[in-house]
Amino acid sequence: MTQPHLRRRRASDLDGCVAGLAEVHRVDGYPMNWPADPHRWLREPHAARAWVAVDAEAAIVGHVAVHRLPSPVNGEPPARPTAEVARLFVIPAARGLALGSALLARARQWAGARGTDLVLEVTSADAAAVALYERTGWRCTGTSTAPWTAPDGGPVALRHYMLRGDAAPAIAARRRASWAAASRSSGGSSTSAS
C-alpha cells in the first residue's frame, strides 16, 4: 500500500469512515460496543475537527476527531482550553504505515496552534493503543471505571491521558537541547555513546 495522505474529514467521507470502523470493530472490537448510529457516533459529540487518512484509491483507511469538551458539572471552565481526541482508528490493511501517529500528530498540531490541551481515554485492555499514546508523548493521568459496560455487562477499566497544547514545541526544544549537549560532550559528533 502506498502511503495514504491526511486531510480534513468531509461529510461525504462518513460512509467510508463507517465501513473502515466496521472492519476495525470486526477485527479488534473497537468500538467495544457497536453504536446504534455509527454515522452520528463519528460526528458527535461536540466535534471541533476531524481528519481522515485516504489511500490511492480514495478509500478511508484511518480517522481521528477532536471534540470540544462540555463545561464540567460544577460549571467551572478548565484552567486551559481542552479538547478530547476521539474516534481514532486505522484499518488493519493500512497498519504499519505510522498512520495512528500521523493522525495524532495532526490533532496535536491543531491543538498547539490554539494553545489547547488534549485529553483522551482508552480501555486499559487495549495494549496497542496504550503503547501508541505513550510512545507519542501522552501522559497517563489516572484510571477509572467507564460509565458504560462491556458487551457482556461487565465493567470496563479506562486509562486517561493528557497532552499539553504546548508540548510539541517543548518536546522538540528538549530534543534539540539534548542533541546539542550530546554534540558538545562528544567533541562535535552527532552521536553519543551514552
Contact map, one row per residue, 1 for C-alpha under 8 A:
11100000000000000000000000000000000000000000000000000010000000000000000000000000000000000000010000000000000000000000000000000000000000000000000000000000000000000000000000000000000000000000000000
11110000000000000000000000000000000000000000000000000011000000000000000000000000000000000000000000000000000000000000000000000000000000000000000000000000000000000000000000000000000000000000000000
11111000000000000000000000000000000000000000000000000010000000000000000000000000000000000000000010000000000000000000000000000000000000000000000000000000000000000000000000000000000000000000000000
01111100000000000000000000000000000000000000000000001111000010000000000000000000000000000000000000000000000000000000000000000000000000000000000000000000000000000000000000000000000000000000000000
00111110000000000000000000000000000000000000000000001110000000000000000000000000000000000000000000000000000000000000000000000000000000000000000000000000000000000000000000000000000000000000000000
00011111000000000000000000000000000000000000000000111100000000000000000000000000000000000000000000000010000000000000000000000000000000000000000000000000000000000000000000000000000000000000000000
00001111100000000000000000000000000000000000000000111100000000000000000000000000000000000000000000000000000000000000000000000000000000000000000000000000000000000000000000000000000000000000000000
00000111110000000000000000000000000000000000000011110000000000000000000000000000000000000000000000000000000000000000000000000000000000000000000000000000000000000000000000000000000000000000000000
00000011111010000000000000000000000000000000000011110000000000000000000000000000000000000000000000000000000000000000000000000000000000000000000000000000000000000000000000000000000000000000000000
00000001111111000000000000000000000000000000000000000000000000000000000000000000000000000000000000000000000000000000000000000000000000000000000000000000000000000000000000000000000000000000000000
00000000111111000000000000000000000000000000000000000000000000000000000000000000000000000000000000000000000000000000000000000000000000000000000000000000000000000000000000000000000000000000000000
00000000011111100000000000000000000000000000000000000000000000000000000000000000000000000000000000000000000000000000000000000000000000000000000000000000000000000000000000000000000000000000000000
00000000111111111000000000000000000000000000000000000000000100000000000000000000000000000000000000000000000000000000000000000000000000000000000000000000000000000000000000000000000000000000000000
00000000011111111100000000000000000000100100000000000000000000000000000000000000000000000000000000000000000000000000000000000000000000000000000000000000000000000000000000000000000000000000000000
00000000000111111110000000000000000000100000000000000000000000000000000000000000000000000000000000000000000000000000000000000000000000000000000000000000000000000000000000000000000000000000000000
00000000000011111111000000000000000000000000000000000000001100000000000000000000000000000000000000000000000000000000000000000000000000000000000000000000000000000000000000000000000000000000000000
00000000000011111111100000000000000000000000000000000000000111100000000000000000000000000000000000000000000000000000000000000000000000000000000000000000000000000000000000000000000000000000000000
00000000000001111111110000000000000001100000000000000000000000000000000000000000000000000000000000000000000000000000000000000000000000000000000000000000000000000000000000000000000000000000000000
00000000000000111111111000000000000000000000000000000000000000000000000000000000000000000000000000000000000000000000000000000000000000000000000000000000000000000000000000000000000000000000000000
00000000000000011111111100000000000000000000000000000000000111000000000000000000000000000110000000000000000000000000000000000000000000000000000000000000000000000000000000000000000000000000000000
00000000000000001111111110000100000000000000000000000000000000000000000000000000000000001010000000000000000000000000000000000000000000000000000000000000000000000000000000000000000000000000000000
00000000000000000111111111000000000000000000000000000000000000000000000000000000000000000000000000000000000000000000000000000000000000000000000000000000000000000000000000000000000000000000000000
00000000000000000011111111100000000000000000000000000000000000000000000000000000000000000011000000000000000000000000000000000000000000000000000000000000000000000000000000000000000000000000000000
00000000000000000001111111111100000000000000000000000000000000000000000000000000000000001111000000000000000000000000000000000000000000000000000000000000000000000000000000000000000000000000000000
00000000000000000000111111111111010000000000000000000000000000000000000000000000000000000000000000000000000000000000000000000000000000000000000000000000000000000000000000000000000000000000000000
00000000000000000000011111111100000000000000000000000000000000000000000000000000000000000000000000000000000000000000000000000000000000000000000000000000000000000000000000000000000000000000000000
00000000000000000000001111111000000000000000000000000000000000000000000000000000000000000001000000000000000000000000000000000000000000000000000000000000000000000000000000000000000000000000000000
00000000000000000000000111111100000000000000000000000000000000000000000000000000000000000000000000000000000000000000000000000000000000000000000000000000000000000000000000000000000000000000000000
00000000000000000000000111111111100000000000000000000000000000000000000000000000000000000000000000000000000000000000000000000000000000000000000000000000000000000000000000000000000000000000000000
00000000000000000000100111011111110000000000000000000000000000000000000000000000000000000000000000000000000000000000000000000000000000000000000000000000000000000000000000000000000000000000000000
00000000000000000000000010001111111000000000000000000000000000000000000000000000000000000000000000000000000000000000000000000000000000000000000000000000000000000000000000000000000000000000000000
00000000000000000000000010001111110000000000000000000000000000000000000000000000000000000000000000000000000000000000000000000000000000000000000000000110000000000000000000000000000000000000000000
00000000000000000000000000001111111000000000000000000000000000000000000000000000000000000000000000000000000000000000000000000000000000000000000000000110000000000000000000000000000000000000000000
00000000000000000000000010000111111101000000000000000000000000000000000000000000000000000000000000000000000000000000000000000000000000000000000000000000000000000000000000000000000000000000000000
00000000000000000000000000000010111111001000000000000000000000000000000000000000000000000000000000000000000000000000000000000000000000000000000000000000000000000000000000000000000000000000000000
00000000000000000000000000000000011111000000000000000000000000000000000000000000000000000000000000000000000000000000000000000000000000000000000000000000000000000000000000000000000000000000000000
00000000000000000000000000000000001111111000000000000000000000000000000000000000000000000000000000000000000000000000000000000000000000000000000000000000000000000000000000000000000000000000000000
00000000000000000100000000000000011111111100000000000000000000000000000000000000000000000000000000000000000000000000000000000000000000000000000000000000000000000000000000000000000000000000000000
00000000000001100100000000000000000011111110000000000000000000000000000000000000000000000000000000000000000000000000000000000000000000000000000000000000000000000000000000000000000000000000000000
00000000000000000000000000000000000011111111000000000000000000000000000000000000000000000000000000000000000000000000000000000000000000000000000000000000000000000000000000000000000000000000000000
00000000000000000000000000000000001011111111100000000000000000000000000000000000000000000000000000000000000000000000000000000000000000000000000000000000000000000000000000000000000000000000000000
00000000000001000000000000000000000001111111000000000000000000001000000000000000000000100000000000000000000000000000000000000000000000000000000000000000000000000000000000000000000000000000000000
00000000000000000000000000000000000000111111111000000000000000000000000000000000000000000000000000000000000000000000000000000000000000000000000000000000000000000000000000000000000000000000000000
00000000000000000000000000000000000000011111111000000000000000000010000000000000000000000000000000000000000000000000000000000000000000000000000000000000000000000000000000000000000000000000000000
00000000000000000000000000000000000000001011111000000000000000000011000000000000000000000000000000000000000000000000000000000000000000000000000000000000000000000000000000000000000000000000000000
00000000000000000000000000000000000000000011111100000000000000000011110000000000000000000000000000000000000000000000000000000000000000000000000000000000000000000000000000000000000000000000000000
00000000000000000000000000000000000000000011111111000000000000001111000000000000000000000000000000000000000000000000000000000000000000000000000000000000000000000000000000000000000000000000000000
00000000000000000000000000000000000000000000011111000000000000001111000000000000000000000000000000000000000000000000000000000000000000000000000000000000000000000000000000000000000000000000000000
00000001100000000000000000000000000000000000001111100000000000001110000000000000000000000000000000000000000000000000000000000000000000000000000000000000000000000000000000000000000000000000000000
00000001100000000000000000000000000000000000001111110000000000111100000000000000000000000000000000000000000000000000000000000000000000000000000000000000000000000000000000000000000000000000000000
00000111100000000000000000000000000000000000000011111000000000111000000000000000000000000000000000000010010000000000000000000000000000000000000000000000000000000000000000000000000000000000000000
00000111100000000000000000000000000000000000000001111100000111110000000000000000000000000000000000000010000000000000000000000000000000000000000000000000000000000000000000000000000000000000000000
00011110000000000000000000000000000000000000000000111110000111100000000000000000000000000000000000100010000000000000000000000000000000000000000000000000000000000000000000000000000000000000000000
00011110000000000000000000000000000000000000000000011111111111000000000000000000000000000000000000000000000000000000000000000000000000000000000000000000000000000000000000000000000000000000000000
11111000000000000000000000000000000000000000000000001111111110000000000000000000000000000000000000000000000000000000000000000000000000000000000000000000000000000000000000000000000000000000000000
01010000000000000000000000000000000000000000000000000111111000000000000000000000000000000000000000000000000000000000000000000000000000000000000000000000000000000000000000000000000000000000000000
00000000000000000000000000000000000000000000000000000111111000000000000000000000000000000000000000000000000000000000000000000000000000000000000000000000000000000000000000000000000000000000000000
00000000000000000000000000000000000000000000000000000111111100000000000000000000000000000000000000000000000000000000000000000000000000000000000000000000000000000000000000000000000000000000000000
00000000000000010000000000000000000000000000000000000111111110000000000000000000000000000000000000000000000000000000000000000000000000000000000000000000000000000000000000000000000000000000000000
00000000000010011001000000000000000000000000000000011110011111100000000000000000000000000000000000000000000000000000000000000000000000000000000000000000000000000000000000000000000000000000000000
00010000000000001001000000000000000000000000000000011110001111100000000000000000000000000110010000000000000000000000000000000000000000000000000000000000000000000000000000000000000000000000000000
00000000000000001001000000000000000000000000000000011100000111110000000000000000000000011110010000110010000000000000000000000000000000000000000000000000000000000000000000000000000000000000000000
00000000000000001000000000000000000000000000000001111000000111111000000000000000000000111100000000000010000000000000000000000000000000000000000000000000000000000000000000000000000000000000000000
00000000000000000000000000000000000000000000000001110000000001111100000000000000000011111000000000000011001000000000000000000000000000000000000000000000000000000000000000000000000000000000000000
00000000000000000000000000000000000000000100001111100000000000111110000000000000000011110000000000000000001000000000000000000000000000000000000000000000000000000000000000000000000000000000000000
00000000000000000000000000000000000000000000001111000000000000011111000000000000001111000000000000000000001000000000000000000000000000000000000000000000000000000000000000000000000000000000000000
00000000000000000000000000000000000000000001111110000000000000001111100000000000001111000000000000000000000000000000000000000000000000000000000000000000000000000000000000000000000000000000000000
00000000000000000000000000000000000000000000111100000000000000000111110000000000011100000000000000000000000000000000000000000000000000000000000000000000000000000000000000000000000000000000000000
00000000000000000000000000000000000000000000010000000000000000000011111000000000011100000000000000000000000000000000000000000000000000000000000000000000000000000000000000000000000000000000000000
00000000000000000000000000000000000000000000010000000000000000000001111100000000000000000000000000000000000000000000000000000000000000000000000000000000000000000000000000000000000000000000000000
00000000000000000000000000000000000000000000000000000000000000000000111111111100000000000000000000000000000000000000000000000000000000000000000000000000000000000000000000000000000000000000000000
00000000000000000000000000000000000000000000000000000000000000000000011111111100000000000000000000000000000000000000000000000000000000000000000000000000000000000000000000000000000000000000000000
00000000000000000000000000000000000000000000000000000000000000000000001111110000000000000000000000000000000000000000000000000000000000000000000000000000000000000000000000000000000000000000000000
00000000000000000000000000000000000000000000000000000000000000000000001111110000000000000000000000000000000000000000000000000000000000000000000000000000000000000000000000000000000000000000000000
00000000000000000000000000000000000000000000000000000000000000000000001111111000000000000000000000000000000000000000000000000000000000000000000000000000000000000000000000000000000000000000000000
00000000000000000000000000000000000000000000000000000000000000000000001111111100000000000000000000000000000000000000000000000000000000000000000000000000000000000000000000000000000000000000000000
00000000000000000000000000000000000000000000000000000000000000000000001100111110000000000000000000000000000000000000000000000000000000000000000000000000000000000000000000000000000000000000000000
00000000000000000000000000000000000000000000000000000000000000000000001100011111110000000000000000000000000000000000000000000000000000000000000000000000000000000000000000000000000000000000000000
00000000000000000000000000000000000000000000000000000000000000000000000000001111100000000000000000000000000000000000000000000000000000000000000000000000000000000000000000000000000000000000000000
00000000000000000000000000000000000000000000000000000000000000000000000000000111110000000000000000000000000000000001100000000000000000000000000000000000000000000000000000000000000000000000000000
00000000000000000000000000000000000000000000000000000000000000000000000000000111111000000000000000000000000000000011100000000000000000000000000000000000000000000000000000000000000000000000000000
00000000000000000000000000000000000000000000000000000000000000000001100000000101111100000000000000000000000000000001111000000000000000000000000000000000000000000000000000000000000000000000000000
00000000000000000000000000000000000000000000000000000000000000000111100000000000111110000000000000000000000000100001111000000000000000000000000000000000000000000000000000000000000000000000000000
00000000000000000000000000000000000000000000000000000000000000000111100000000000011111000000000000000000000000000000011100000000000000000000000000000000000000000000000000000000000000000000000000
00000000000000000000000000000000000000000000000000000000000000011110000000000000001111110000000000000000001000000000011100000000000000000000000000000000000000000000000000000000000000000000000000
00000000000000000000000000000000000000000000000000000000000000011110000000000000000111110000000000000000000000000000000100000000000000000000000000000000000000000000000000000000000000000000000000
00000000000000000000000000000000000000000100000000000000000000111000000000000000000011111000000000000000000000000000000000000000000000000000000000000000000000000000000000000000000000000000000000
00000000000000000000000000000000000000000000000000000000000001111000000000000000000011111100000000010010000000000000000000000000000000000000000000000000000000000000000000000000000000000000000000
00000000000000000000100100000000000000000000000000000000000001110000000000000000000000111110000000010000000000000000000000000000000000000000000000000000000000000000000000000000000000000000000000
00000000000000000001000100000000000000000000000000000000000011100000000000000000000000011111011000110000000000000000000000000000000000000000000000000000000000000000000000000000000000000000000000
00000000000000000001101100000000000000000000000000000000000011000000000000000000000000001111111000000000000000000000000000000000000000000000000000000000000000000000000000000000000000000000000000
00000000000000000000001100100000000000000000000000000000000000000000000000000000000000000111111000000000000000000000000000000000000000000000000000000000000000000000000000000000000000000000000000
00000000000000000000000000000000000000000000000000000000000000000000000000000000000000000011111000000000000000000000000000000000000000000000000000000000000000000000000000000000000000000000000000
10000000000000000000000000000000000000000000000000000000000011000000000000000000000000000111111110100000000000000000000000000000000000000000000000000000000000000000000000000000000000000000000000
00000000000000000000000000000000000000000000000000000000000000000000000000000000000000000111111111100000000000000000000000000000000000000000000000000000000000000000000000000000000000000000000000
00000000000000000000000000000000000000000000000000000000000000000000000000000000000000000000011111100000000000000000000000000000000000000000000000000000000000000000000000000000000000000000000000
00100000000000000000000000000000000000000000000000000000000000000000000000000000000000000000011111100000000000000000000000000000000000000000000000000000000000000000000000000000000000000000000000
00000000000000000000000000000000000000000000000000000000000000000000000000000000000000000000001111111100000000000000000000000000000000000000000000000000000000000000000000000000000000000000000000
00000000000000000000000000000000000000000000000000001000000001000000000000000000000000000100011111111110000000000000000000000000000000000000000000000000000000000000000000000000000000000000000000
00000000000000000000000000000000000000000000000000000000000001000000000000000000000000011100000001111111000000000000000000000000000100000000000000000000000000000000000000000000000000000000000000
00000000000000000000000000000000000000000000000000000000000000000000000000000000000000000000000001111111100000000000000000000000000100010000000000000000000000000000000000000000000000000000000000
00000000000000000000000000000000000000000000000000000000000000000000000000000000000000000000000001111111110000000000000000000000000000000000000000000000000000000000000000000000000000000000000000
00000100000000000000000000000000000000000000000000111000000001110000000000000000000000010000000000111111111000000000000000000000000000000000000000000000000000000000000000000000000000000000000000
00000000000000000000000000000000000000000000000000000000000000010000000000000000000000000000000000011111111100000000000000000000000000000000000000000000000000000000000000000000000000000000000000
00000000000000000000000000000000000000000000000000000000000000000000000000000000000000000000000000001111111110000000000000000000000000000000000000000000000000000000000000000000000000000000000000
00000000000000000000000000000000000000000000000000100000000000000000000000000000000000000000000000000111111111000000000000000000000000000000000000000000000000000000000000000000000000000000000000
00000000000000000000000000000000000000000000000000000000000000011100000000000000000010000000000000000011111111100000000000000000000000000000000000000000000000000000000000000000000000000000000000
00000000000000000000000000000000000000000000000000000000000000000000000000000000000000000000000000000001111111110000010000000000000000000000000000000000000000000000100100000000000000000000000000
00000000000000000000000000000000000000000000000000000000000000000000000000000000000000000000000000000000111111111000000000000000000000000000000000000000000000000000000100000000000000000000000000
00000000000000000000000000000000000000000000000000000000000000000000000000000000000000000000000000000000011111111100000000000000000000000000000000000000000000000000000000000000000000000000000000
00000000000000000000000000000000000000000000000000000000000000000000000000000000001000000000000000000000001111111111110000000000000000000000000000000000000000000000100000000000000000000000000000
00000000000000000000000000000000000000000000000000000000000000000000000000000000000000000000000000000000000111111111100000000000000000000000000000000000000000000000111100000000000000000000000000
00000000000000000000000000000000000000000000000000000000000000000000000000000000000000000000000000000000000011111111000000000000000000000000000000000000000000000000100000000000000000000000000000
00000000000000000000000000000000000000000000000000000000000000000000000000000000000000000000000000000000000001111111000000000000000000000000000000000000000000000000100000000000000000000000000000
00000000000000000000000000000000000000000000000000000000000000000000000000000000100000000000000000000000000000111111100000000000000000000000000000000000000000000000110000000000000000000000000000
00000000000000000000000000000000000000000000000000000000000000000000000000000001111000000000000000000000000000111111110000000000000000000000000000000000000000000001110000000000000000000000000000
00000000000000000000000000000000000000000000000000000000000000000000000000000001111000000000000000000000000000110011111000000000000000000000000000000000000000000111110000000000000000000000000000
00000000000000000000000000000000000000000000000000000000000000000000000000000000011110000000000000000000000100100001111100000000000000000000000000000000000000000111100000000000000000000000000000
00000000000000000000000000000000000000000000000000000000000000000000000000000000011110000000000000000000000000000000111110000000000000000000000000000000000000011110000000000000000000000000000000
00000000000000000000000000000000000000000000000000000000000000000000000000000000000111000000000000000000000000000000011111000000000000000000000000000000000000011100000000000000000000000000000000
00000000000000000000000000000000000000000000000000000000000000000000000000000000000000000000000000000000000000000000001111100000000000000000000000000000000001111000000000000000000000000000000000
00000000000000000000000000000000000000000000000000000000000000000000000000000000000000000000000000000000000000000000000111110100110000000000000000000000000001110000000000000000000000000000000000
00000000000000000000000000000000000000000000000000000000000000000000000000000000000000000000000000000000000000000000000011111100000000000000000000000000000111100000000000000000000000000000000000
00000000000000000000000000000000000000000000000000000000000000000000000000000000000000000000000000000000000000000000000001111110010000000000000000000000000111100000000000000000000000000000000000
00000000000000000000000000000000000000000000000000000000000000000000000000000000000000000000000000000000000000000000000000111110000000000000000000000000000010000000000000000000000000000000000000
00000000000000000000000000000000000000000000000000000000000000000000000000000000000000000000000000000000000000000000000001111111110000000000000000000000000000000000000000000000000000000000000000
00000000000000000000000000000000000000000000000000000000000000000000000000000000000000000000000000000000000000000000000000011111111000000000000000000000000000000000000000000000000000000000000000
00000000000000000000000000000000000000000000000000000000000000000000000000000000000000000000000000000000000000000000000000000111111100000000000000000000000000000000000000000000000000000000000000
00000000000000000000000000000000000000000000000000000000000000000000000000000000000000000000000000000000000000000000000001000111111110000000000000000000000000000000000000000000000000000000000000
00000000000000000000000000000000000000000000000000000000000000000000000000000000000000000000000000000000000000000000000001010111111111000000000000000000000000000000000000000000000000000000000000
00000000000000000000000000000000000000000000000000000000000000000000000000000000000000000000000000000000000000000000000000000011111111100000000000000000000000000000000000000000000000000000000000
00000000000000000000000000000000000000000000000000000000000000000000000000000000000000000000000000011000000000000000000000000001111111110000000000000000000000000000000000000000000000000000000000
00000000000000000000000000000000000000000000000000000000000000000000000000000000000000000000000000000000000000000000000000000000111111111100000000000000000000001000000000000000000000000000000000
00000000000000000000000000000000000000000000000000000000000000000000000000000000000000000000000000000000000000000000000000000000011111111111000000000000000000000000000000000000000000000000000000
00000000000000000000000000000000000000000000000000000000000000000000000000000000000000000000000000000000000000000000000000000000001111111100000000000000000000000000000000000000000000000000000000
00000000000000000000000000000000000000000000000000000000000000000000000000000000000000000000000000001000000000000000000000000000000111111100000000000000000000000000000000000000000000000000000000
00000000000000000000000000000000000000000000000000000000000000000000000000000000000000000000000000000000000000000000000000000000000011111110000000000000000000000010000000000000000000000000000000
00000000000000000000000000000000000000000000000000000000000000000000000000000000000000000000000000000000000000000000000000000000000011111111000000000000000000001110000000000000000000000000000000
00000000000000000000000000000000000000000000000000000000000000000000000000000000000000000000000000000000000000000000000000000000000001001111100000000000000000001110000000000000000000000000000000
00000000000000000000000000000000000000000000000000000000000000000000000000000000000000000000000000000000000000000000000000000000000001000111110000000000000000111100000000000000000000000000000000
00000000000000000000000000000000000000000000000000000000000000000000000000000000000000000000000000000000000000000000000000000000000000000011111000000000000000111100000000000000000000000000000000
00000000000000000000000000000000000000000000000000000000000000000000000000000000000000000000000000000000000000000000000000000000000000000001111100000000000000111000000000000000000000000000000000
00000000000000000000000000000000000000000000000000000000000000000000000000000000000000000000000000000000000000000000000000000000000000000000111110000000000011110000000000000000000000000000000000
00000000000000000000000000000000000000000000000000000000000000000000000000000000000000000000000000000000000000000000000000000000000000000000011111000000000011110000000000000000000000000000000000
00000000000000000000000000000000000000000000000000000000000000000000000000000000000000000000000000000000000000000000000000000000000000000000001111100000001111000000000000000000000000000000000000
00000000000000000000000000000000000000000000000000000000000000000000000000000000000000000000000000000000000000000000000000000000000000000000000111111000001111000000000000000000000000000000000000
00000000000000000000000000000000000000000000000000000000000000000000000000000000000000000000000000000000000000000000000000000000000000000000000011111000000000000000000000000000000000000000000000
00000000000000000000000000000000000000000000000000000000000000000000000000000000000000000000000000000000000000000000000000000000000000000000000001111100001100000000000000000000000000000000000000
00000000000000000000000000000000000000000000000000000000000000000000000000000000000000000000000000000000000000000000000000000000000000000000000001111111111100000000000000000000000000000000000000
00000000000000000000000000000001100000000000000000000000000000000000000000000000000000000000000000000000000000000000000000000000000000000000000000011111111100000000000000000000000000000000000000
00000000000000000000000000000001100000000000000000000000000000000000000000000000000000000000000000000000000000000000000000000000000000000000000000001111110000000000000000000000000000000000000000
00000000000000000000000000000000000000000000000000000000000000000000000000000000000000000000000000000000000000000000000000000000000000000000000000001111110000000000000000000000000000000000000000
00000000000000000000000000000000000000000000000000000000000000000000000000000000000000000000000000000000000000000000000000000000000000000000000000001111111000000000000000000000000000000000000000
00000000000000000000000000000000000000000000000000000000000000000000000000000000000000000000000000000000000000000000000000000000000000000000000000001111111100000000000000000000000000000000000000
00000000000000000000000000000000000000000000000000000000000000000000000000000000000000000000000000000000000000000000000000000000000000000000000011011100111110000000000000000000000000000000000000
00000000000000000000000000000000000000000000000000000000000000000000000000000000000000000000000000000000000000000000000000110000000000000000000011011100011111000000000000000000000000000000000000
00000000000000000000000000000000000000000000000000000000000000000000000000000000000000000000000000000000000000000000000000111000000000000000001111000000001111100000000000000000000000000000000000
00000000000000000000000000000000000000000000000000000000000000000000000000000000000000000000000000000000000000000000000011110000000000000000001111000000000111110000000000000000000000000000000000
00000000000000000000000000000000000000000000000000000000000000000000000000000000000000000000000000000000000000000000000011110000000000000001111100000000000011111000000000000000000000000000000000
00000000000000000000000000000000000000000000000000000000000000000000000000000000000000000000000000000000000000000000001111000000000000000001111100000000000001111100000000000000000000000000000000
00000000000000000000000000000000000000000000000000000000000000000000000000000000000000000000000000000000000000000000001110000000000010000111110000000000000000111110000000000000000000000000000000
00000000000000000000000000000000000000000000000000000000000000000000000000000000000000000000000000000000000000000000111100000000000000000111100000000000000000011111000000000000000000000000000000
00000000000000000000000000000000000000000000000000000000000000000000000000000000000000000000000000000000000000000000111000000000000000001110000000000000000000001111101000000000000000000000000000
00000000000000000000000000000000000000000000000000000000000000000000000000000000000000000000000000000000000000000001110000000000000000000000000000000000000000000111111000000000000000000000000000
00000000000000000000000000000000000000000000000000000000000000000000000000000000000000000000000000000000000100111111110000000000000000000000000000000000000000000011111100000000000000000000000000
00000000000000000000000000000000000000000000000000000000000000000000000000000000000000000000000000000000000000010011100000000000000000000000000000000000000000000001111111000000000000000000000000
00000000000000000000000000000000000000000000000000000000000000000000000000000000000000000000000000000000000000010000000000000000000000000000000000000000000000000011111111100000000000000000000000
00000000000000000000000000000000000000000000000000000000000000000000000000000000000000000000000000000000000110010000000000000000000000000000000000000000000000000000111111110000000000000000000000
00000000000000000000000000000000000000000000000000000000000000000000000000000000000000000000000000000000000000000000000000000000000000000000000000000000000000000000011111111000000000000000000000
00000000000000000000000000000000000000000000000000000000000000000000000000000000000000000000000000000000000000000000000000000000000000000000000000000000000000000000011111111100000000000000000000
00000000000000000000000000000000000000000000000000000000000000000000000000000000000000000000000000000000000000000000000000000000000000000000000000000000000000000000001111111110000000000000000000
00000000000000000000000000000000000000000000000000000000000000000000000000000000000000000000000000000000000000000000000000000000000000000000000000000000000000000000000111111111000000000000000000
00000000000000000000000000000000000000000000000000000000000000000000000000000000000000000000000000000000000000000000000000000000000000000000000000000000000000000000000011111111100000000000000000
00000000000000000000000000000000000000000000000000000000000000000000000000000000000000000000000000000000000000000000000000000000000000000000000000000000000000000000000001111111110000000000000000
00000000000000000000000000000000000000000000000000000000000000000000000000000000000000000000000000000000000000000000000000000000000000000000000000000000000000000000000000111111111000000000000000
00000000000000000000000000000000000000000000000000000000000000000000000000000000000000000000000000000000000000000000000000000000000000000000000000000000000000000000000000011111111100000000000000
00000000000000000000000000000000000000000000000000000000000000000000000000000000000000000000000000000000000000000000000000000000000000000000000000000000000000000000000000001111111110000000000000
00000000000000000000000000000000000000000000000000000000000000000000000000000000000000000000000000000000000000000000000000000000000000000000000000000000000000000000000000000111111111000000000000
00000000000000000000000000000000000000000000000000000000000000000000000000000000000000000000000000000000000000000000000000000000000000000000000000000000000000000000000000000011111111100000010000
00000000000000000000000000000000000000000000000000000000000000000000000000000000000000000000000000000000000000000000000000000000000000000000000000000000000000000000000000000001111111110000000000
00000000000000000000000000000000000000000000000000000000000000000000000000000000000000000000000000000000000000000000000000000000000000000000000000000000000000000000000000000000111111111000000000
00000000000000000000000000000000000000000000000000000000000000000000000000000000000000000000000000000000000000000000000000000000000000000000000000000000000000000000000000000000011111111100111100
00000000000000000000000000000000000000000000000000000000000000000000000000000000000000000000000000000000000000000000000000000000000000000000000000000000000000000000000000000000001111111111111100
00000000000000000000000000000000000000000000000000000000000000000000000000000000000000000000000000000000000000000000000000000000000000000000000000000000000000000000000000000000000111111111100000
00000000000000000000000000000000000000000000000000000000000000000000000000000000000000000000000000000000000000000000000000000000000000000000000000000000000000000000000000000000000011111111000000
00000000000000000000000000000000000000000000000000000000000000000000000000000000000000000000000000000000000000000000000000000000000000000000000000000000000000000000000000000000000001111111111100
00000000000000000000000000000000000000000000000000000000000000000000000000000000000000000000000000000000000000000000000000000000000000000000000000000000000000000000000000000000000000111111100000
00000000000000000000000000000000000000000000000000000000000000000000000000000000000000000000000000000000000000000000000000000000000000000000000000000000000000000000000000000000000000111111110000
00000000000000000000000000000000000000000000000000000000000000000000000000000000000000000000000000000000000000000000000000000000000000000000000000000000000000000000000000000000000001110111111100
00000000000000000000000000000000000000000000000000000000000000000000000000000000000000000000000000000000000000000000000000000000000000000000000000000000000000000000000000000000001001100101111100
00000000000000000000000000000000000000000000000000000000000000000000000000000000000000000000000000000000000000000000000000000000000000000000000000000000000000000000000000000000000001100100111110
00000000000000000000000000000000000000000000000000000000000000000000000000000000000000000000000000000000000000000000000000000000000000000000000000000000000000000000000000000000000001100100111111
00000000000000000000000000000000000000000000000000000000000000000000000000000000000000000000000000000000000000000000000000000000000000000000000000000000000000000000000000000000000000000000001111
00000000000000000000000000000000000000000000000000000000000000000000000000000000000000000000000000000000000000000000000000000000000000000000000000000000000000000000000000000000000000000000000111
